[in-house]
Amino acid sequence: MSTNKGTESDIVLIGAGIMSATLGLLLKELNPDATIEIFERLDSAAQESSDAMNNAGTGHAAFCELNYTPEKNGVIDTTKALNICEQFEESRQFWSYLVRKNIIQSPKTFVNSVPHMSFVWGDANVNFLQKRYQALKKEPLFEAMEYSEEKATIKEWAPLIMQNRSENDKVAATYMNLGTDVNFGELTRRMIKHQVNQNGVSVTFNTEVYDLKRTKDGKWNIFVKDIKTGKQRTITAKFVFIGAGGASILLLKKSGIPEGKHYGGFPVSGQWLVCEDEQLAEQHFAKVYGLASVGAPPMSVPHLDTRFVNGKKSLLFGPYAGFSTKFLKTGSYWDLFKSISTGNIGTMVGAGLDNMALTKYLISEVLASPEKKLASLKQYFPNAKQENWRLEIAGQRVQTMKRDKNGKAELAFGTEVVNAADGSLAVLLGASPGASTTVTIMLQLIEKCFPNEFKSPEWQAKFKEMIPSFGLKLNDHPELLKELRAETSKTLELKY
C-alpha cells in the first residue's frame, strides 16, 4: 500500500451529498479564489441519503407535516413550522440564483409543483387539524392554505384516498398548491458537476477519509485512501466539513474535538412501497401526510406521494421504519459498535432507556408482514392491491444522541451542526428536514466558522444577491414574500 506526499487546500468537504454540494457552491461564490477538495467513498455523487429513492422527495416547508405543529395544552405551537417554511423559501431563492446564473440547468429535472396535503380521520384528529389550520392560516407564509371536511372536496384534491372510504368516517384535509416534489439526488449531481469544472475545485470519488488530525498550527490533516488501489495520501486543510450522512458521527469521534465528546448515533432504516402503474399514478397528484403512530420517529410519518424521478411519475407510500446497525445504506454492520466510546456510552444508554417506546415500535416494524404493510397503505388508499406495489429500501438515517443544556441524555430529531470552537471543523448530524433546509443550515455554519468574512460588506452583499430575503423573516414582509415566490416560481418553472 503506497502513500503519496501530502497536498494543501483551503477547504475539504467530506461526502458528495446535498450538504457538501451546497456548501461548496456557497463558499466558491463567496470566495472564487478558494481551493476546495471534495471526497466521496462511492463512485458518484448523491448515492446515499440525497438519492431520490432514499428520501421522501418532499420539499419540506411545513405545509403538510403535522409533527411540525405540536399541540401543547390545547394550543397549536407554530414556531417550528414557521421556521422551516422560512428556511425552504431560502432554498428556493438559492436554487433560482443557480438557474439564473446558468450554474445548473433544467429545473424541472429536480423540482416540480406537487400540492401538499394533510389528511386525518376521527373526531380528535379532525379537531387537531382544524385548530392547526386556523393557527397557520393567519400567517402570510400559509395564507394560501385551504381546509375541508367535505368528502367531495377532498376527493377533488386526492381521488385515491377517498375511493371506497366509509361514509361514516369523519375526515378532514388541508391543501397547499405551493408544495413541491424535489429530486435531491439530481439537484446534488448538477451542483457537483458544476464544481468539477471550476478552477481550484477537485472532486474525487472512490476515496475514503479514514482519519483526520489537528495540526499544531490549527489546520487539519485529512488522511484518505483510494478504495480501488489502496493508495493513501494526506491533505492539509484550513477548514473541514464532514457531511458524510450517518458516517459523520464516526469521523466526529476521530476528530477528537471536545465539542463532539458526548455525541452518539441511533440508526433507523426505512422502506417504501412504490407503484409505477401509470393509470394509478395519474389518479393522484399530491403529497398526502398523516399522523405518526405512537412511539414512531418523526421520519416515519406516513404519506402517500406523487414522485417525479428521471421524468417518470410514480406513487410512493411509507416510510416503514426498521433497525440496522449500519450508519449508511452501503455501510458496515459494525458502524454502531465502532461509534461507542467512553465519552458517549452514558449518553447512548441514557437516551436509549428514555426511548423504549421507539425501540418497541422499530421491532414491530421490522417484523411487519407484507399484509400488515398493505393494511397501513389502505388507511390512505382503501382500494390498494398488493400486486401494484413493490418494496424499495430507503436511505439509512442516524438520529442524534446528545446531552441537553442540563446534561441529560436525549435522542434528538432533526439536523444539527457540531463545530470546533475555532471554527476550523464542522460536522453535520441528524436527518429530516435536512435536505430541504440545507441552504439555511449552511448559512448558519458559515456564520459560525467564517465569522469575520461573514460580516464583511462583500460577503453580506453576495448573500443578498444569492438569497434576496437574507437577514429578513418573510412572514414579517408579506409583499416581499409574494414577490419572491412569484420570481422563484418563474425561474424554477413551478406552477405556484
Disulfide bonds with the S-S distance in Angstrom:
none
